[in-house]
Amino acid sequence: MNARDGVKWTRMWTRRPYSLPLMAAAAEATVRGFKKIYPESAITRGANYWENGLGEYTYLEDELAGTAESLSVSALEDPEFFYSIMRTALEKSVETRRFSRKYAGKSLARVPAGELVAFFKEFCGMFLEMYAYGTSQSFVGYSDDNPLYKKMDSVLREKTAREPEKYADYLLALTLPQKRMKTTDQELAVLRLAKTAKEKGVETAAEALEKLGPQLEALASGFGWLSFDFFDSVTWDAAHYAGLVAQKLGTSDGKLDEEIASNLDYEKNARTAFNETCAKIRLSPGERRVFELVRDLGCYKWMREFEFAKAWYNVKFVQDELGRRCGLSSAESKYVLAAEFPEALRKAGKFSETVRKRMKNMLLVATGAGTTILAGEEARAAYSQMEFAEKTAGTHAGANAGELKGMPARAGRATGAVKIINSVEDMAKMGEGDVLVSSATNPQLLPAMKKASAIVTDEGGITCHAAIVARELGIPCVVGTKVATRTFKDGDIVEVDATKGIVRKAGK
């Protein structure tokens, strides 16, 4: 597992609870599938290491950086090529989600095991084929130092040379997704139900559950899967949505109507903001195309991810049923590959030892030749031999003195107490006005994000989850600081200047 000739591994993302079948397909798609689509890809190995259920996704640093750069150059030189990859990824994600519905909402107890295994194998194959195209968006979107982002940054800094304070505002207008996301649809549904609740005299979440139970259950059924963690848990039920509705009850009717209209008109408003900003700063057709690429990169990425998030949620129940027949819990079933279920079924009750080792420590390595999985101490020992490129703080001069530099994702300033939020369990410590600092946010953390005065992440670019949500919520946001969760601790008072992309301890 050692790096070759001094070349080290680098982490694409960390602390994710994603399942073994999902990450095996993603790694294999990136190493083998993407090579067929983009022969210039330098990726020869990909790995995912789990410890106590949380994983980190890694590639060799030179291969990842080289591929991201090459792909970004290709996008700039031949935008239609890049668009064709993004469109295909989205189309295949829709196909995968539709296929996943085969057993949705059905009783699986009497479905033959062989039929369920065949379905799960076919689903994983479809996901792998989709991700072979979709990985291109991760390579470019998660790299903050590629030619596409550099070109965007240089053009905008030149256009705002006389008014640098406008940089982040213009960046926001020029990179807003042009399609309404599932999260916006959810907010619209909550707002509408809040209006109904006010008409019925509802004053609390408990009253909302009592008087609007069926509507809240419908909300949970329609949107609760957004909290799915690509592993096992869905945390948004009717009570969760009752709480969201209750939060809106203090809003005036006029303001509610205004927010509903804003969400309904999102796409029109996003197009208007883009076109007006292009005209205002006088972008040439070529410069405009750069921003269209970045804007659409985020849009396609999130439309695709919402599709396959729902797909994996649907398939979770098949995994659960297969696991039950193998003597495994729901969580344990997520550590079994589709190809392993026939053996696990034959050895029902005896596969649990393998699963328990994997739940503690597991290392998956995909190469052009195949995939290797190590578990337990063997995995931990192999992982310890992997050398990593150490993440360093941003390039701002004050980085070593409690001041970090990242990418502005949503303009604004805020000061508040740091709360490190990486999991649902962490959210209990989040208070109104705190600064949420995370390795990377996900939909499960949305309730905490809504309380934040600012959001700061280690990972991600301007198409990441934190960036998209911060724009929707109007919260200052800085992404890609690399080490914010290691530089700050709970309770630190920090100043966030998201217009400049700077985060510093107060008083520094």
Residue pairs with C-beta under 8 A, 6 or more apart in sequence:
1 47
1 363
1 365
1 382
1 383
1 385
1 386
2 385
2 386
2 387
3 9
3 60
3 386
3 387
4 60
7 60
7 61
7 62
8 60
8 61
8 387
8 388
8 389
9 47
9 58
9 59
9 60
9 61
9 386
9 387
9 388
9 389
10 58
10 59
10 60
10 61
10 64
10 65
10 388
10 389
11 56
11 57
11 58
11 388
11 391
12 57
12 58
12 59
12 64
12 138
12 142
12 459
13 56
13 57
13 142
13 439
13 440
13 459
14 54
14 55
14 56
14 57
14 439
14 440
14 458
14 459
15 54
15 55
15 56
15 422
15 423
15 439
15 440
16 54
16 55
16 56
16 57
16 230
16 440
16 442
17 53
17 54
17 55
17 229
17 230
17 231
17 232
18 48
18 55
18 229
18 230
18 231
19 230
19 231
19 232
19 312
19 319
19 334
19 335
20 50
20 334
20 335
20 336
20 337
20 358
20 362
20 364
20 373
21 120
21 124
21 319
21 334
21 336
21 337
21 338
22 127
22 230
22 312
23 48
23 55
23 57
23 364
24 48
24 337
24 364
24 366
24 371
24 373
25 124
25 127
25 128
25 131
26 48
26 57
26 128
26 131
26 135
27 46
27 47
27 48
27 57
27 364
27 365
27 366
27 371
28 128
28 366
28 371
29 127
29 128
29 129
29 130
29 131
29 132
29 134
29 135
30 43
30 46
30 59
30 131
30 132
30 135
30 366
31 43
31 44
31 45
31 46
31 366
31 367
31 368
32 132
32 366
32 368
33 128
33 129
33 131
33 132
33 135
34 41
34 43
34 132
34 133
34 135
34 136
35 41
35 43
35 368
36 132
37 85
37 132
37 133
37 136
38 67
38 71
38 74
38 85
38 136
40 67
40 70
40 71
40 74
41 67
41 70
41 71
42 62
42 63
42 66
42 67
42 70
43 59
43 60
43 63
43 64
43 67
44 60
44 63
44 367
44 368
45 59
45 60
45 63
45 365
45 366
45 367
46 57
46 58
46 59
46 365
46 366
47 57
47 58
47 59
47 363
47 364
47 365
47 366
47 386
48 55
48 56
48 57
48 58
48 363
48 364
49 55
49 56
49 58
49 361
49 362
49 363
49 364
49 379
49 383
50 358
50 359
50 361
50 362
50 363
51 360
51 361
51 380
52 359
52 360
53 231
53 331
53 359
58 386
58 388
61 389
64 139
64 143
65 143
65 145
67 139
68 139
68 140
68 143
68 146
69 143
69 146
69 147
71 82
71 136
71 139
71 140
71 146
72 140
72 143
72 146
72 147
72 148
72 149
73 147
74 81
74 82
75 81
75 82
75 140
75 148
75 293
76 147
76 148
76 151
76 290
76 293
79 289
79 292
79 293
82 136
82 293
83 296
85 133
85 136
86 133
86 136
86 137
86 296
86 297
86 300
86 301
86 304
87 300
88 133
89 130
89 131
89 133
89 134
89 136
89 137
89 300
89 304
90 300
90 303
90 304
90 307
92 126
92 129
92 130
92 133
92 134
93 130
93 134
93 303
93 304
93 305
93 307
93 308
93 311
94 307
95 126
95 130
96 123
96 126
96 127
96 130
96 307
96 308
96 311
97 307
97 308
97 310
97 311
97 314
99 122
99 123
99 126
99 311
100 123
100 310
100 311
100 312
100 314
100 315
101 314
102 119
103 111
103 116
103 119
103 314
103 317
103 318
104 314
104 317
108 116
108 317
108 318
108 321
109 321
111 321
113 322
113 325
113 341
113 345
116 318
116 321
116 322
117 322
117 338
117 341
117 342
117 345
119 318
120 315
120 318
120 319
120 322
120 338
120 341
121 338
121 339
123 311
123 315
123 338
124 337
124 338
127 308
127 311
127 312
130 304
130 308
134 301
134 304
137 297
137 300
137 301
137 304
137 463
138 301
140 146
140 148
140 297
141 297
141 298
141 301
141 461
141 463
141 464
142 459
142 460
142 461
142 464
143 149
143 461
144 407
144 461
144 480
148 290
148 293
148 294
149 294
149 461
149 462
151 290
152 290
152 291
152 294
155 283
155 287
155 290
155 291
156 167
156 170
156 171
156 174
156 281
157 164
157 167
159 170
159 281
159 282
159 283
160 166
160 167
160 170
160 281
165 499
167 408
167 499
168 408
168 410
168 411
168 412
168 498
168 499
168 500
168 501
169 411
169 499
170 277
170 281
171 408
171 411
171 462
172 410
172 411
172 471
173 273
173 274
173 276
173 277
174 274
174 277
174 278
174 291
174 294
174 295
175 291
175 294
175 295
175 298
175 462
175 463
176 270
176 273
176 274
176 295
176 471
177 270
177 295
177 298
177 299
177 302
177 468
178 267
178 270
178 271
178 274
178 295
178 296
178 299
179 267
179 299
179 303
180 263
180 266
180 267
181 302
181 303
181 306
181 468
181 472
182 223
182 226
182 306
183 226
183 443
183 446
183 468
183 469
183 472
184 263
184 266
184 472
185 223
186 219
186 223
186 226
187 263
187 472
188 260
188 263
188 264
189 219
189 222
189 223
190 219
190 241
190 244
190 245
190 248
191 248
191 256
191 259
191 260
191 263
192 260
193 212
193 215
193 216
193 219
193 241
193 245
194 245
194 248
194 249
194 251
194 256
195 253
195 256
195 257
195 260
196 212
196 215
197 208
197 211
197 212
197 245
197 246
197 248
197 249
198 249
198 253
198 256
200 211
200 212
202 208
202 211
202 212
202 245
202 246
202 249
203 249
204 246
205 239
205 242
205 243
205 245
205 246
206 242
208 216
208 242
208 245
208 246
209 216
209 238
209 239
209 242
212 242
212 245
213 238
216 238
216 239
216 241
216 242
216 245
217 238
219 238
219 241
220 236
220 237
220 238
220 240
220 241
223 236
223 241
224 234
224 236
224 237
224 240
224 241
225 234
225 309
225 310
225 313
226 236
226 306
226 309
226 443
226 446
227 233
227 234
227 235
227 236
227 443
227 444
227 446
228 234
228 309
228 310
228 312
228 313
228 316
228 443
229 442
229 444
230 309
230 312
231 331
231 334
232 316
232 330
232 331
232 334
233 424
234 313
235 424
235 444
240 447
243 447
248 256
251 259
262 269
274 291
274 295
278 288
278 291
283 291
294 462
294 463
297 463
298 462
298 463
298 467
298 468
301 463
302 463
302 468
309 443
319 330
319 333
319 334
319 336
320 330
320 333
322 333
322 336
322 341
322 344
322 345
323 329
323 330
323 332
323 333
323 334
323 336
324 333
325 345
325 348
326 333
326 336
326 341
326 344
326 345
326 347
326 348
326 349
326 351
327 348
327 349
327 350
327 351
327 352
328 336
328 344
328 351
328 352
328 355
331 359
332 352
332 355
332 356
332 359
335 355
335 358
335 359
335 362
336 344
336 351
336 355
340 351
343 351
344 351
354 375
357 375
357 376
357 379
358 373
358 375
358 376
360 375
360 376
361 375
361 376
361 377
361 379
361 380
361 383
362 373
362 374
362 375
362 379
363 373
363 374
363 375
363 379
363 380
363 382
363 383
364 371
364 372
364 373
365 371
365 372
374 382
391 458
391 482
391 483
392 399
392 482
392 483
393 399
393 400
393 404
393 405
393 481
393 482
393 483
393 487
394 404
394 405
394 406
394 480
394 481
394 482
394 501
395 405
396 403
396 404
396 405
396 502
398 504
398 508
399 405
401 508
402 487
402 488
402 504
402 505
402 508
403 502
403 503
403 504
403 505
403 508
404 456
404 478
404 481
404 482
404 483
404 484
404 487
404 502
404 503
404 504
405 481
405 501
405 502
406 456
406 457
406 478
406 479
406 480
406 481
406 482
406 484
406 501
406 502
406 503
407 461
407 462
407 478
407 479
407 480
407 501
408 477
408 478
408 498
408 499
408 500
408 501
409 462
409 464
409 466
409 467
409 470
409 471
409 477
409 478
409 479
409 498
410 467
410 470
410 471
410 474
410 475
410 476
410 477
410 498
411 476
411 498
411 499
412 454
412 474
412 475
412 476
412 496
412 498
412 499
413 476
413 495
413 496
413 497
413 498
413 499
414 435
414 453
414 454
414 475
414 476
414 495
414 496
414 498
415 435
415 453
415 493
415 494
415 495
415 496
415 506
416 433
416 434
416 435
416 452
416 453
416 454
416 493
416 494
416 496
417 431
417 433
417 434
417 435
417 490
417 491
417 492
417 493
418 434
418 435
418 437
418 488
418 489
418 490
418 491
418 492
418 493
418 494
419 426
419 429
419 430
419 431
419 434
419 435
419 436
419 437
419 448
419 490
420 426
420 437
420 438
420 485
420 488
420 489
420 490
421 427
421 429
421 430
421 436
421 437
421 438
421 441
421 445
421 448
422 438
422 439
422 485
423 444
424 444
424 445
426 448
427 445
427 447
427 448
429 490
430 436
430 448
430 451
430 452
431 451
432 451
433 451
433 452
433 453
434 451
434 452
434 453
435 452
435 453
435 454
435 455
435 456
435 494
435 496
436 445
436 448
436 449
436 451
436 452
436 454
436 455
436 456
437 456
437 457
437 484
437 485
437 488
438 445
438 455
438 456
438 457
438 458
438 466
438 485
439 457
439 458
439 459
439 485
440 457
440 458
440 459
440 460
440 464
440 465
440 466
441 449
441 455
441 457
441 464
441 465
441 466
441 469
442 465
443 465
446 469
449 455
449 466
449 469
449 470
449 473
449 475
450 473
452 475
453 475
453 476
453 496
454 475
454 476
454 477
454 478
454 496
454 498
455 466
455 469
455 470
455 475
455 476
455 477
455 478
456 477
456 478
456 479
456 481
456 484
456 494
456 496
456 503
457 464
457 466
457 477
457 478
457 479
457 480
457 481
457 484
458 480
458 481
458 482
458 483
458 484
458 485
458 486
459 479
459 480
459 482
460 466
460 467
460 479
460 480
461 467
461 479
461 480
462 479
464 479
466 477
466 479
467 477
467 479
469 475
470 476
470 477
471 477
476 496
476 498
477 498
478 496
478 498
478 501
478 502
478 503
481 487
481 503
484 503
488 494
488 503
488 505
492 505
493 505
493 506
494 503
494 504
494 505
494 506
495 503
495 504
495 505
495 506
496 502
496 503
497 503
497 504
